[in-house]
Amino acid sequence: MDEIIARSNLYALLSRILLQELDVERLEILRSDATVLEFMPHWRDWEHREGVEAQKLLEEYLNPDFTNISLLHLVPYETFYTRSDQMIETGGANPVTDIYSAYDFVVDYAVARVVSSDHIGIEMEFMHHLCEAQLKAYEENDTEAVHELIRVQHNFLNTHLLRWAPMYLINMKYESRTPLYYDTAEMALEFILSDNETLSALVQP
């Protein structure tokens, strides 16, 4: 159970960082949480992390970097990488629409402020949603549901995130101008690869 909780929390953290600009409350968590700092050594050791007032750190460093890697120079959407015309599919033909609906996952576009449901932050949030469902099934001793949710997570990683997110995250790592987003890219890439190995070992033949 602890492993499921840890996976769920990490997907939730990555989703939040990748989805939109940080606010002061979230920044303070990233500045002080021991687990986060362990996973993000460059961010941990950056002199501005503690040496600059929160609002200034957001306005002058972190939010401009987020804009750079999410809006200006890079495109964090699956269909940009998987369609031959590099167009973002914003309608019902988006490849993630059906699986989201099948597992009662609804994208709140007003909150997320994305143009399409295949944004990397939304896909990470969906993995968090599946982890939470797996945890609930585990707590209810529903073995069949647990194994089904493991299969769904494994399938989603291999048919969606792993098909394109590594390319985006590698580009993000080298485009980033702050240690926070550099470390986020590195951590996200390592995590989805290792999580796929974990799930591959659990998927029943």
Secondary structure, 3 states (H helix, E strand, C coil): CHHHHHHHHHHHHHHHHHHCCCCHHHHHHHHHCHHHHHHCHHHHHCHHHHHCCHHHHHHHHHHHHHHHHHHHCCCCEHHHHHCCCCCCCCCCCCCCHHHHHHCCCCCCHHHHCCCCCCEHHHHHHHHHHHHHHHHHHHHCCCHHHHHHHHHHHHHHHHHHHHHHHHHHHHHHHHHCCCHHHHHHHHHHHHHHHHHHHHHHHHCCC
